[in-house]
């Protein structure tokens, strides 16, 4: 699913990719502090899953300590066709942070 | 915590590291099929978190489909001192697979 589609589905979703780490942390923190979000969903696929966990931990424990916590974590996998037409599988994660 | 300590604490724990992917998948599957485990906890830190999710997905959906599912996922972070004596933080994950 494209990043655009993700955003239509949930305005308080942050999709983790290769941009600088703090961009995503700031994105998550700002959703709570200036966008009035009660919940923010951090989504990632493949190798970005570790990064999503880091971002969730830094946002909730360093920047939003005492106000935000991990509410739910889901993992799943998606199948898709790669450039060579081969069927491949990629894992996904969704970490929901919410106000305490 | 060392891998040895993890094992003392829970015999049905698989700690994910840099060994070949299928070693861990087989390790998890064997705990259920030959060791009589009702639950297996997959643990990883830092960059191995993405791999732990892949292993949980492949073990539960490809090898143990219809018998095992994800029961719980926890994320956390640990602080420790690196070689240069600097305080660093690493994220951790614990994925509990259990019989349906």
N, CA and C atoms of all chains as a GROMACS GRO file, in nm:
protein
  600
    1UNK      N    1   0.085  -0.121   0.000
    1UNK     CA    2   0.000   0.000   0.000
    1UNK      C    3   0.088   0.126   0.000
    2UNK      N    4   0.055   0.224  -0.078
    2UNK     CA    5   0.138   0.345  -0.085
    2UNK      C    6   0.125   0.428   0.043
    3UNK      N    7   0.219   0.517   0.063
    3UNK     CA    8   0.217   0.603   0.182
    3UNK      C    9   0.093   0.693   0.177
    4UNK      N   10   0.054   0.733   0.056
    4UNK     CA   11  -0.062   0.820   0.039
    4UNK      C   12  -0.190   0.750   0.088
    5UNK      N   13  -0.207   0.625   0.048
    5UNK     CA   14  -0.324   0.549   0.089
    5UNK      C   15  -0.329   0.532   0.240
    6UNK      N   16  -0.213   0.503   0.299
    6UNK     CA   17  -0.204   0.487   0.444
    6UNK      C   18  -0.256   0.611   0.514
    7UNK      N   19  -0.221   0.727   0.460
    7UNK     CA   20  -0.259   0.852   0.523
    7UNK      C   21  -0.409   0.879   0.514
    8UNK      N   22  -0.470   0.836   0.401
    8UNK     CA   23  -0.614   0.854   0.386
    8UNK      C   24  -0.689   0.772   0.491
    9UNK      N   25  -0.636   0.653   0.512
    9UNK     CA   26  -0.697   0.556   0.602
    9UNK      C   27  -0.688   0.602   0.749
   10UNK      N   28  -0.581   0.667   0.783
   10UNK     CA   29  -0.562   0.712   0.921
   10UNK      C   30  -0.467   0.831   0.921
   11UNK      N   31  -0.523   0.947   0.956
   11UNK     CA   32  -0.441   1.069   0.954
   11UNK      C   33  -0.327   1.066   1.055
   12UNK      N   34  -0.341   0.983   1.158
   12UNK     CA   35  -0.237   0.977   1.259
   12UNK      C   36  -0.150   0.853   1.243
   13UNK      N   37  -0.108   0.828   1.120
   13UNK     CA   38  -0.019   0.717   1.090
   13UNK      C   39   0.115   0.771   1.043
   14UNK      N   40   0.224   0.713   1.093
   14UNK     CA   41   0.357   0.751   1.046
   14UNK      C   42   0.419   0.626   0.986
   15UNK      N   43   0.453   0.635   0.857
   15UNK     CA   44   0.509   0.519   0.787
   15UNK      C   45   0.662   0.533   0.786
   16UNK      N   46   0.732   0.436   0.841
   16UNK     CA   47   0.878   0.447   0.858
   16UNK      C   48   0.955   0.401   0.734
   17UNK      N   49   1.047   0.488   0.688
   17UNK     CA   50   1.131   0.456   0.572
   17UNK      C   51   1.275   0.500   0.598
   18UNK      N   52   1.346   0.538   0.491
   18UNK     CA   53   1.490   0.564   0.503
   18UNK      C   54   1.529   0.708   0.540
   19UNK      N   55   1.432   0.794   0.568
   19UNK     CA   56   1.467   0.933   0.605
   19UNK      C   57   1.540   0.936   0.739
   20UNK      N   58   1.602   1.052   0.774
   20UNK     CA   59   1.673   1.058   0.903
   20UNK      C   60   1.583   1.022   1.022
   21UNK      N   61   1.640   0.948   1.112
   21UNK     CA   62   1.570   0.895   1.230
   21UNK      C   63   1.482   0.998   1.301
   22UNK      N   64   1.541   1.115   1.327
   22UNK     CA   65   1.469   1.215   1.407
   22UNK      C   66   1.349   1.274   1.333
   23UNK      N   67   1.348   1.269   1.201
   23UNK     CA   68   1.229   1.313   1.126
   23UNK      C   69   1.105   1.238   1.173
   24UNK      N   70   1.122   1.107   1.189
   24UNK     CA   71   1.008   1.023   1.228
   24UNK      C   72   0.970   1.045   1.374
   25UNK      N   73   1.072   1.058   1.459
   25UNK     CA   74   1.044   1.081   1.602
   25UNK      C   75   0.966   1.212   1.616
   26UNK      N   76   1.015   1.316   1.548
   26UNK     CA   77   0.948   1.446   1.552
   26UNK      C   78   0.806   1.434   1.496
   27UNK      N   79   0.792   1.360   1.387
   27UNK     CA   80   0.660   1.339   1.326
   27UNK      C   81   0.562   1.278   1.425
   28UNK      N   82   0.606   1.178   1.497
   28UNK     CA   83   0.520   1.110   1.596
   28UNK      C   84   0.487   1.205   1.711
   29UNK      N   85   0.590   1.270   1.764
   29UNK     CA   86   0.570   1.359   1.879
   29UNK      C   87   0.475   1.473   1.843
   30UNK      N   88   0.493   1.531   1.724
   30UNK     CA   89   0.408   1.644   1.680
   30UNK      C   90   0.262   1.604   1.664
   31UNK      N   91   0.237   1.481   1.621
   31UNK     CA   92   0.098   1.435   1.609
   31UNK      C   93   0.028   1.446   1.744
   32UNK      N   94   0.100   1.411   1.849
   32UNK     CA   95   0.039   1.419   1.983
   32UNK      C   96   0.033   1.564   2.033
   33UNK      N   97   0.143   1.638   2.014
   33UNK     CA   98   0.152   1.770   2.078
   33UNK      C   99   0.082   1.881   2.002
   34UNK      N  100   0.083   1.877   1.868
   34UNK     CA  101   0.022   1.988   1.793
   34UNK      C  102  -0.098   1.947   1.707
   35UNK      N  103  -0.114   1.817   1.681
   35UNK     CA  104  -0.227   1.773   1.598
   35UNK      C  105  -0.341   1.714   1.681
   36UNK      N  106  -0.323   1.711   1.811
   36UNK     CA  107  -0.430   1.663   1.898
   36UNK      C  108  -0.462   1.515   1.887
   37UNK      N  109  -0.366   1.436   1.840
   37UNK     CA  110  -0.392   1.292   1.828
   37UNK      C  111  -0.401   1.226   1.965
   38UNK      N  112  -0.495   1.131   1.979
   38UNK     CA  113  -0.501   1.047   2.100
   38UNK      C  114  -0.422   0.920   2.078
   39UNK      N  115  -0.411   0.881   1.950
   39UNK     CA  116  -0.334   0.762   1.913
   39UNK      C  117  -0.256   0.789   1.785
   40UNK      N  118  -0.136   0.736   1.777
   40UNK     CA  119  -0.057   0.743   1.654
   40UNK      C  120  -0.011   0.601   1.621
   41UNK      N  121  -0.029   0.562   1.495
   41UNK     CA  122   0.013   0.428   1.453
   41UNK      C  123   0.143   0.439   1.372
   42UNK      N  124   0.245   0.368   1.418
   42UNK     CA  125   0.375   0.364   1.350
   42UNK      C  126   0.378   0.236   1.268
   43UNK      N  127   0.393   0.249   1.136
   43UNK     CA  128   0.393   0.130   1.049
   43UNK      C  129   0.526   0.116   0.978
   44UNK      N  130   0.571  -0.009   0.960
   44UNK     CA  131   0.695  -0.033   0.886
   44UNK      C  132   0.691  -0.173   0.825
   45UNK      N  133   0.777  -0.191   0.723
   45UNK     CA  134   0.789  -0.320   0.657
   45UNK      C  135   0.937  -0.359   0.649
   46UNK      N  136   0.962  -0.492   0.644
   46UNK     CA  137   1.097  -0.542   0.621
   46UNK      C  138   1.200  -0.488   0.718
   47UNK      N  139   1.314  -0.445   0.662
   47UNK     CA  140   1.426  -0.402   0.745
   47UNK      C  141   1.396  -0.276   0.828
   48UNK      N  142   1.288  -0.205   0.795
   48UNK     CA  143   1.255  -0.083   0.870
   48UNK      C  144   1.180  -0.114   1.001
   49UNK      N  145   1.150  -0.242   1.024
   49UNK     CA  146   1.078  -0.280   1.146
   49UNK      C  147   1.160  -0.246   1.271
   50UNK      N  148   1.291  -0.276   1.270
   50UNK     CA  149   1.376  -0.244   1.386
   50UNK      C  150   1.371  -0.095   1.414
   51UNK      N  151   1.376  -0.017   1.307
   51UNK     CA  152   1.371   0.128   1.317
   51UNK      C  153   1.239   0.177   1.377
   52UNK      N  154   1.130   0.114   1.337
   52UNK     CA  155   0.999   0.151   1.390
   52UNK      C  156   0.995   0.131   1.542
   53UNK      N  157   1.056   0.021   1.588
   53UNK     CA  158   1.060  -0.006   1.733
   53UNK      C  159   1.146   0.101   1.803
   54UNK      N  160   1.261   0.135   1.744
   54UNK     CA  161   1.346   0.241   1.801
   54UNK      C  162   1.269   0.373   1.811
   55UNK      N  163   1.197   0.407   1.707
   55UNK     CA  164   1.123   0.534   1.702
   55UNK      C  165   1.011   0.534   1.807
   56UNK      N  166   0.941   0.423   1.819
   56UNK     CA  167   0.836   0.411   1.920
   56UNK      C  168   0.893   0.426   2.060
   57UNK      N  169   1.008   0.363   2.084
   57UNK     CA  170   1.072   0.369   2.217
   57UNK      C  171   1.120   0.510   2.249
   58UNK      N  172   1.187   0.573   2.154
   58UNK     CA  173   1.241   0.708   2.179
   58UNK      C  174   1.127   0.809   2.195
   59UNK      N  175   1.025   0.800   2.110
   59UNK     CA  176   0.912   0.895   2.119
   59UNK      C  177   0.838   0.878   2.252
   60UNK      N  178   0.810   0.753   2.290
   60UNK     CA  179   0.728   0.731   2.410
   60UNK      C  180   0.807   0.743   2.540
   61UNK      N  181   0.936   0.706   2.538
   61UNK     CA  182   1.010   0.707   2.665
   61UNK      C  183   1.094   0.832   2.686
   62UNK      N  184   1.144   0.894   2.577
   62UNK     CA  185   1.228   1.012   2.597
   62UNK      C  186   1.148   1.141   2.582
   63UNK      N  187   1.065   1.148   2.476
   63UNK     CA  188   0.996   1.274   2.446
   63UNK      C  189   0.858   1.286   2.509
   64UNK      N  190   0.789   1.176   2.524
   64UNK     CA  191   0.650   1.183   2.572
   64UNK      C  192   0.633   1.097   2.698
   65UNK      N  193   0.741   1.088   2.773
   65UNK     CA  194   0.742   1.010   2.897
   65UNK      C  195   0.626   1.054   2.987
   66UNK      N  196   0.560   0.958   3.048
   66UNK     CA  197   0.449   0.983   3.140
   66UNK      C  198   0.318   1.023   3.071
   67UNK      N  199   0.320   1.051   2.942
   67UNK     CA  200   0.195   1.089   2.876
   67UNK      C  201   0.151   0.989   2.769
   68UNK      N  202   0.249   0.922   2.709
   68UNK     CA  203   0.217   0.830   2.598
   68UNK      C  204   0.280   0.693   2.625
   69UNK      N  205   0.209   0.586   2.587
   69UNK     CA  206   0.262   0.451   2.604
   69UNK      C  207   0.224   0.364   2.484
   70UNK      N  208   0.289   0.248   2.473
   70UNK     CA  209   0.255   0.152   2.368
   70UNK      C  210   0.122   0.086   2.406
   71UNK      N  211   0.024   0.096   2.316
   71UNK     CA  212  -0.109   0.040   2.343
   71UNK      C  213  -0.126  -0.096   2.276
   72UNK      N  214  -0.066  -0.112   2.157
   72UNK     CA  215  -0.087  -0.236   2.083
   72UNK      C  216   0.025  -0.254   1.982
   73UNK      N  217   0.062  -0.379   1.957
   73UNK     CA  218   0.159  -0.411   1.853
   73UNK      C  219   0.106  -0.528   1.772
   74UNK      N  220   0.104  -0.510   1.639
   74UNK     CA  221   0.061  -0.620   1.552
   74UNK      C  222   0.172  -0.649   1.452
   75UNK      N  223   0.195  -0.778   1.424
   75UNK     CA  224   0.285  -0.813   1.315
   75UNK      C  225   0.207  -0.895   1.213
   76UNK      N  226   0.250  -0.887   1.089
   76UNK     CA  227   0.182  -0.960   0.982
   76UNK      C  228   0.283  -0.978   0.869
   77UNK      N  229   0.240  -1.041   0.759
   77UNK     CA  230   0.326  -1.044   0.641
   77UNK      C  231   0.243  -1.027   0.516
   78UNK      N  232   0.304  -0.967   0.415
   78UNK     CA  233   0.237  -0.941   0.288
   78UNK      C  234   0.315  -1.012   0.178
   79UNK      N  235   0.244  -1.069   0.083
   79UNK     CA  236   0.311  -1.125  -0.034
   79UNK      C  237   0.301  -1.026  -0.148
   80UNK      N  238   0.405  -1.012  -0.225
   80UNK     CA  239   0.396  -0.930  -0.346
   80UNK      C  240   0.496  -0.980  -0.449
   81UNK      N  241   0.484  -0.928  -0.572
   81UNK     CA  242   0.570  -0.971  -0.680
   81UNK      C  243   0.686  -0.871  -0.694
   82UNK      N  244   0.809  -0.922  -0.693
   82UNK     CA  245   0.922  -0.829  -0.708
   82UNK      C  246   0.950  -0.799  -0.856
   83UNK      N  247   1.054  -0.718  -0.881
   83UNK     CA  248   1.085  -0.674  -1.018
   83UNK      C  249   1.104  -0.791  -1.115
   84UNK      N  250   1.158  -0.901  -1.064
   84UNK     CA  251   1.184  -1.018  -1.149
   84UNK      C  252   1.060  -1.108  -1.163
   85UNK      N  253   0.946  -1.061  -1.111
   85UNK     CA  254   0.823  -1.138  -1.122
   85UNK      C  255   0.814  -1.254  -1.024
   86UNK      N  256   0.903  -1.254  -0.926
   86UNK     CA  257   0.905  -1.361  -0.827
   86UNK      C  258   0.817  -1.322  -0.706
   87UNK      N  259   0.745  -1.420  -0.654
   87UNK     CA  260   0.659  -1.395  -0.539
   87UNK      C  261   0.745  -1.388  -0.411
   88UNK      N  262   0.741  -1.276  -0.342
   88UNK     CA  263   0.818  -1.265  -0.218
   88UNK      C  264   0.727  -1.223  -0.102
   89UNK      N  265   0.779  -1.245   0.017
   89UNK     CA  266   0.702  -1.219   0.138
   89UNK      C  267   0.777  -1.115   0.220
   90UNK      N  268   0.705  -1.018   0.275
   90UNK     CA  269   0.771  -0.919   0.360
   90UNK      C  270   0.689  -0.905   0.489
   91UNK      N  271   0.761  -0.896   0.602
   91UNK     CA  272   0.693  -0.880   0.731
   91UNK      C  273   0.656  -0.733   0.753
   92UNK      N  274   0.550  -0.712   0.829
   92UNK     CA  275   0.508  -0.576   0.862
   92UNK      C  276   0.484  -0.565   1.013
   93UNK      N  277   0.491  -0.440   1.062
   93UNK     CA  278   0.459  -0.415   1.203
   93UNK      C  279   0.374  -0.289   1.212
   94UNK      N  280   0.284  -0.288   1.308
   94UNK     CA  281   0.204  -0.169   1.340
   94UNK      C  282   0.210  -0.150   1.490
   95UNK      N  283   0.270  -0.040   1.532
   95UNK     CA  284   0.282  -0.010   1.675
   95UNK      C  285   0.189   0.107   1.705
   96UNK      N  286   0.091   0.086   1.791
   96UNK     CA  287  -0.001   0.193   1.827
   96UNK      C  288   0.043   0.257   1.959
   97UNK      N  289   0.076   0.386   1.953
   97UNK     CA  290   0.105   0.463   2.074
   97UNK      C  291  -0.021   0.540   2.111
   98UNK      N  292  -0.050   0.549   2.240
   98UNK     CA  293  -0.169   0.623   2.282
   98UNK      C  294  -0.144   0.698   2.410
   99UNK      N  295  -0.228   0.800   2.432
   99UNK     CA  296  -0.218   0.877   2.556
   99UNK      C  297  -0.254   0.788   2.674
  100UNK      N  298  -0.182   0.806   2.784
  100UNK     CA  299  -0.207   0.727   2.905
  100UNK      C  300  -0.340   0.765   2.968
  101UNK      N  301   2.156  -0.899   2.911
  101UNK     CA  302   2.152  -1.035   2.965
  101UNK      C  303   2.213  -1.133   2.864
  102UNK      N  304   2.292  -1.227   2.908
  102UNK     CA  305   2.356  -1.321   2.816
  102UNK      C  306   2.255  -1.424   2.767
  103UNK      N  307   2.291  -1.488   2.656
  103UNK     CA  308   2.203  -1.590   2.600
  103UNK      C  309   2.183  -1.705   2.699
  104UNK      N  310   2.289  -1.734   2.775
  104UNK     CA  311   2.283  -1.842   2.873
  104UNK      C  312   2.178  -1.813   2.982
  105UNK      N  313   2.181  -1.690   3.032
  105UNK     CA  314   2.085  -1.650   3.135
  105UNK      C  315   1.942  -1.657   3.084
  106UNK      N  316   1.922  -1.611   2.956
  106UNK     CA  317   1.790  -1.616   2.895
  106UNK      C  318   1.736  -1.758   2.897
  107UNK      N  319   1.825  -1.853   2.867
  107UNK     CA  320   1.781  -1.992   2.859
  107UNK      C  321   1.745  -2.050   2.994
  108UNK      N  322   1.817  -2.008   3.098
  108UNK     CA  323   1.785  -2.056   3.232
  108UNK      C  324   1.646  -2.009   3.273
  109UNK      N  325   1.617  -1.884   3.234
  109UNK     CA  326   1.492  -1.820   3.273
  109UNK      C  327   1.372  -1.886   3.204
  110UNK      N  328   1.391  -1.929   3.081
  110UNK     CA  329   1.283  -1.992   3.006
  110UNK      C  330   1.342  -2.085   2.901
  111UNK      N  331   1.318  -2.213   2.920
  111UNK     CA  332   1.375  -2.312   2.828
  111UNK      C  333   1.320  -2.300   2.687
  112UNK      N  334   1.204  -2.239   2.673
  112UNK     CA  335   1.144  -2.225   2.541
  112UNK      C  336   1.162  -2.084   2.486
  113UNK      N  337   1.284  -2.034   2.498
  113UNK     CA  338   1.319  -1.902   2.444
  113UNK      C  339   1.419  -1.921   2.332
  114UNK      N  340   1.400  -1.849   2.221
  114UNK     CA  341   1.496  -1.849   2.111
  114UNK      C  342   1.545  -1.706   2.095
  115UNK      N  343   1.676  -1.688   2.112
  115UNK     CA  344   1.735  -1.555   2.103
  115UNK      C  345   1.793  -1.536   1.963
  116UNK      N  346   1.744  -1.435   1.892
  116UNK     CA  347   1.780  -1.417   1.750
  116UNK      C  348   1.910  -1.337   1.734
  117UNK      N  349   2.003  -1.394   1.654
  117UNK     CA  350   2.131  -1.329   1.625
  117UNK      C  351   2.167  -1.344   1.479
  118UNK      N  352   2.299  -1.350   1.450
  118UNK     CA  353   2.343  -1.346   1.310
  118UNK      C  354   2.353  -1.481   1.239
  119UNK      N  355   2.312  -1.589   1.302
  119UNK     CA  356   2.320  -1.722   1.236
  119UNK      C  357   2.223  -1.728   1.116
  120UNK      N  358   2.236  -1.831   1.031
  120UNK     CA  359   2.144  -1.840   0.917
  120UNK      C  360   1.998  -1.842   0.960
  121UNK      N  361   1.918  -1.771   0.883
  121UNK     CA  362   1.776  -1.753   0.911
  121UNK      C  363   1.703  -1.883   0.948
  122UNK      N  364   1.722  -1.987   0.868
  122UNK     CA  365   1.647  -2.110   0.889
  122UNK      C  366   1.686  -2.182   1.018
  123UNK      N  367   1.806  -2.157   1.070
  123UNK     CA  368   1.842  -2.216   1.200
  123UNK      C  369   1.740  -2.176   1.308
  124UNK      N  370   1.704  -2.049   1.305
  124UNK     CA  371   1.611  -1.999   1.408
  124UNK      C  372   1.470  -2.048   1.384
  125UNK      N  373   1.429  -2.050   1.257
  125UNK     CA  374   1.294  -2.100   1.226
  125UNK      C  375   1.283  -2.245   1.272
  126UNK      N  376   1.383  -2.325   1.237
  126UNK     CA  377   1.384  -2.466   1.278
  126UNK      C  378   1.384  -2.476   1.431
  127UNK      N  379   1.463  -2.394   1.496
  127UNK     CA  380   1.469  -2.392   1.643
  127UNK      C  381   1.332  -2.369   1.704
  128UNK      N  382   1.259  -2.272   1.651
  128UNK     CA  383   1.126  -2.241   1.703
  128UNK      C  384   1.030  -2.356   1.676
  129UNK      N  385   1.031  -2.404   1.552
  129UNK     CA  386   0.938  -2.511   1.514
  129UNK      C  387   0.962  -2.637   1.598
  130UNK      N  388   1.090  -2.672   1.618
  130UNK     CA  389   1.125  -2.791   1.695
  130UNK      C  390   1.081  -2.781   1.841
  131UNK      N  391   1.086  -2.661   1.899
  131UNK     CA  392   1.039  -2.645   2.037
  131UNK      C  393   0.894  -2.692   2.049
  132UNK      N  394   0.814  -2.657   1.949
  132UNK     CA  395   0.673  -2.698   1.952
  132UNK      C  396   0.655  -2.846   1.917
  133UNK      N  397   0.727  -2.892   1.813
  133UNK     CA  398   0.699  -3.026   1.761
  133UNK      C  399   0.769  -3.138   1.838
  134UNK      N  400   0.890  -3.114   1.890
  134UNK     CA  401   0.961  -3.224   1.957
  134UNK      C  402   0.991  -3.198   2.105
  135UNK      N  403   0.981  -3.071   2.150
  135UNK     CA  404   1.010  -3.040   2.291
  135UNK      C  405   0.882  -3.022   2.372
  136UNK      N  406   0.769  -3.032   2.308
  136UNK     CA  407   0.641  -3.021   2.377
  136UNK      C  408   0.608  -2.884   2.434
  137UNK      N  409   0.666  -2.781   2.375
  137UNK     CA  410   0.639  -2.645   2.424
  137UNK      C  411   0.496  -2.602   2.391
  138UNK      N  412   0.431  -2.533   2.485
  138UNK     CA  413   0.301  -2.471   2.456
  138UNK      C  414   0.321  -2.328   2.410
  139UNK      N  415   0.433  -2.270   2.455
  139UNK     CA  416   0.467  -2.133   2.416
  139UNK      C  417   0.617  -2.124   2.388
  140UNK      N  418   0.654  -2.045   2.289
  140UNK     CA  419   0.795  -2.017   2.261
  140UNK      C  420   0.811  -1.866   2.252
  141UNK      N  421   0.911  -1.814   2.323
  141UNK     CA  422   0.936  -1.669   2.320
  141UNK      C  423   1.056  -1.641   2.230
  142UNK      N  424   1.034  -1.558   2.128
  142UNK     CA  425   1.140  -1.516   2.037
  142UNK      C  426   1.188  -1.380   2.082
  143UNK      N  427   1.318  -1.370   2.118
  143UNK     CA  428   1.372  -1.243   2.168
  143UNK      C  429   1.480  -1.190   2.075
  144UNK      N  430   1.485  -1.057   2.060
  144UNK     CA  431   1.590  -0.996   1.978
  144UNK      C  432   1.614  -0.853   2.025
  145UNK      N  433   1.733  -0.804   1.987
  145UNK     CA  434   1.769  -0.665   2.020
  145UNK      C  435   1.818  -0.596   1.893
  146UNK      N  436   1.804  -0.460   1.892
  146UNK     CA  437   1.860  -0.377   1.784
  146UNK      C  438   1.819  -0.421   1.645
  147UNK      N  439   1.919  -0.433   1.557
  147UNK     CA  440   1.890  -0.463   1.415
  147UNK      C  441   1.831  -0.602   1.394
  148UNK      N  442   1.842  -0.690   1.494
  148UNK     CA  443   1.786  -0.825   1.479
  148UNK      C  444   1.636  -0.831   1.503
  149UNK      N  445   1.577  -0.717   1.540
  149UNK     CA  446   1.432  -0.713   1.564
  149UNK      C  447   1.353  -0.746   1.438
  150UNK      N  448   1.393  -0.689   1.323
  150UNK     CA  449   1.323  -0.717   1.196
  150UNK      C  450   1.326  -0.866   1.167
  151UNK      N  451   1.442  -0.926   1.192
  151UNK     CA  452   1.462  -1.069   1.171
  151UNK      C  453   1.374  -1.155   1.263
  152UNK      N  454   1.358  -1.110   1.387
  152UNK     CA  455   1.272  -1.182   1.482
  152UNK      C  456   1.128  -1.185   1.431
  153UNK      N  457   1.084  -1.073   1.374
  153UNK     CA  458   0.948  -1.067   1.319
  153UNK      C  459   0.936  -1.161   1.200
  154UNK      N  460   1.036  -1.161   1.111
  154UNK     CA  461   1.036  -1.253   0.996
  154UNK      C  462   1.028  -1.398   1.042
  155UNK      N  463   1.107  -1.432   1.144
  155UNK     CA  464   1.113  -1.570   1.194
  155UNK      C  465   0.978  -1.609   1.257
  156UNK      N  466   0.919  -1.518   1.334
  156UNK     CA  467   0.788  -1.544   1.394
  156UNK      C  468   0.683  -1.567   1.286
  157UNK      N  469   0.687  -1.486   1.182
  157UNK     CA  470   0.589  -1.497   1.073
  157UNK      C  471   0.605  -1.628   0.996
  158UNK      N  472   0.730  -1.660   0.961
  158UNK     CA  473   0.755  -1.782   0.882
  158UNK      C  474   0.723  -1.907   0.965
  159UNK      N  475   0.763  -1.908   1.092
  159UNK     CA  476   0.736  -2.024   1.177
  159UNK      C  477   0.586  -2.043   1.197
  160UNK      N  478   0.514  -1.935   1.228
  160UNK     CA  479   0.372  -1.948   1.260
  160UNK      C  480   0.284  -1.963   1.136
  161UNK      N  481   0.320  -1.898   1.025
  161UNK     CA  482   0.231  -1.903   0.909
  161UNK      C  483   0.268  -2.009   0.806
  162UNK      N  484   0.396  -2.041   0.793
  162UNK     CA  485   0.433  -2.139   0.691
  162UNK      C  486   0.447  -2.279   0.751
  163UNK      N  487   0.518  -2.288   0.867
  163UNK     CA  488   0.548  -2.420   0.922
  163UNK      C  489   0.446  -2.470   1.024
  164UNK      N  490   0.386  -2.380   1.099
  164UNK     CA  491   0.295  -2.423   1.204
  164UNK      C  492   0.156  -2.362   1.186
  165UNK      N  493   0.121  -2.341   1.059
  165UNK     CA  494  -0.009  -2.285   1.023
  165UNK      C  495  -0.120  -2.366   1.088
  166UNK      N  496  -0.220  -2.295   1.138
  166UNK     CA  497  -0.338  -2.354   1.203
  166UNK      C  498  -0.312  -2.413   1.342
  167UNK      N  499  -0.184  -2.420   1.386
  167UNK     CA  500  -0.161  -2.475   1.519
  167UNK      C  501  -0.100  -2.372   1.614
  168UNK      N  502  -0.025  -2.277   1.559
  168UNK     CA  503   0.046  -2.179   1.643
  168UNK      C  504   0.014  -2.037   1.595
  169UNK      N  505   0.001  -1.945   1.690
  169UNK     CA  506  -0.026  -1.805   1.654
  169UNK      C  507   0.051  -1.712   1.747
  170UNK      N  508   0.059  -1.585   1.709
  170UNK     CA  509   0.123  -1.484   1.793
  170UNK      C  510   0.030  -1.454   1.910
  171UNK      N  511   0.081  -1.472   2.033
  171UNK     CA  512  -0.002  -1.449   2.152
  171UNK      C  513   0.023  -1.312   2.212
  172UNK      N  514   0.149  -1.267   2.204
  172UNK     CA  515   0.183  -1.141   2.269
  172UNK      C  516   0.310  -1.084   2.208
  173UNK      N  517   0.320  -0.953   2.201
  173UNK     CA  518   0.441  -0.886   2.155
  173UNK      C  519   0.471  -0.772   2.252
  174UNK      N  520   0.596  -0.771   2.301
  174UNK     CA  521   0.638  -0.661   2.390
  174UNK      C  522   0.759  -0.594   2.330
  175UNK      N  523   0.766  -0.461   2.340
  175UNK     CA  524   0.889  -0.392   2.304
  175UNK      C  525   0.938  -0.315   2.425
  176UNK      N  526   1.068  -0.294   2.431
  176UNK     CA  527   1.128  -0.224   2.545
  176UNK      C  528   1.262  -0.169   2.499
  177UNK      N  529   1.334  -0.101   2.588
  177UNK     CA  530   1.470  -0.062   2.554
  177UNK      C  531   1.561  -0.078   2.676
  178UNK      N  532   1.686  -0.109   2.647
  178UNK     CA  533   1.786  -0.130   2.752
  178UNK      C  534   1.897  -0.028   2.733
  179UNK      N  535   1.948   0.024   2.844
  179UNK     CA  536   2.065   0.113   2.835
  179UNK      C  537   2.188   0.032   2.872
  180UNK      N  538   2.298   0.052   2.802
  180UNK     CA  539   2.423  -0.012   2.844
  180UNK      C  540   2.540   0.072   2.797
  181UNK      N  541   2.660   0.038   2.848
  181UNK     CA  542   2.780   0.114   2.815
  181UNK      C  543   2.851   0.045   2.699
  182UNK      N  544   2.882   0.118   2.592
  182UNK     CA  545   2.953   0.056   2.479
  182UNK      C  546   3.104   0.054   2.506
  183UNK      N  547   3.180   0.000   2.407
  183UNK     CA  548   3.325  -0.016   2.423
  183UNK      C  549   3.396   0.115   2.459
  184UNK      N  550   3.344   0.227   2.407
  184UNK     CA  551   3.407   0.358   2.434
  184UNK      C  552   3.359   0.419   2.567
  185UNK      N  553   3.282   0.342   2.643
  185UNK     CA  554   3.235   0.391   2.772
  185UNK      C  555   3.118   0.488   2.761
  186UNK      N  556   3.058   0.492   2.643
  186UNK     CA  557   2.946   0.582   2.620
  186UNK      C  558   2.814   0.509   2.649
  187UNK      N  559   2.719   0.580   2.711
  187UNK     CA  560   2.589   0.521   2.743
  187UNK      C  561   2.503   0.514   2.616
  188UNK      N  562   2.464   0.394   2.577
  188UNK     CA  563   2.379   0.381   2.459
  188UNK      C  564   2.250   0.305   2.493
  189UNK      N  565   2.154   0.318   2.403
  189UNK     CA  566   2.022   0.259   2.424
  189UNK      C  567   1.995   0.163   2.310
  190UNK      N  568   1.942   0.047   2.341
  190UNK     CA  569   1.907  -0.048   2.235
  190UNK      C  570   1.764  -0.097   2.259
  191UNK      N  571   1.688  -0.106   2.151
  191UNK     CA  572   1.550  -0.156   2.161
  191UNK      C  573   1.549  -0.308   2.165
  192UNK      N  574   1.447  -0.362   2.228
  192UNK     CA  575   1.431  -0.508   2.236
  192UNK      C  576   1.287  -0.547   2.199
  193UNK      N  577   1.271  -0.671   2.155
  193UNK     CA  578   1.137  -0.723   2.128
  193UNK      C  579   1.126  -0.864   2.185
  194UNK      N  580   1.007  -0.899   2.231
  194UNK     CA  581   0.976  -1.035   2.275
  194UNK      C  582   0.845  -1.075   2.210
  195UNK      N  583   0.851  -1.174   2.122
  195UNK     CA  584   0.730  -1.222   2.054
  195UNK      C  585   0.696  -1.359   2.110
  196UNK      N  586   0.580  -1.370   2.171
  196UNK     CA  587   0.537  -1.499   2.226
  196UNK      C  588   0.446  -1.570   2.126
  197UNK      N  589   0.492  -1.688   2.080
  197UNK     CA  590   0.407  -1.773   1.997
  197UNK      C  591   0.346  -1.880   2.086
  198UNK      N  592   0.221  -1.914   2.062
  198UNK     CA  593   0.158  -2.016   2.145
  198UNK      C  594   0.064  -2.103   2.065
  199UNK      N  595   0.037  -2.222   2.117
  199UNK     CA  596  -0.057  -2.312   2.050
  199UNK      C  597  -0.196  -2.250   2.050
  200UNK      N  598  -0.268  -2.268   1.940
  200UNK     CA  599  -0.404  -2.215   1.928
  200UNK      C  600  -0.499  -2.288   2.019
   0.00000   0.00000   0.00000
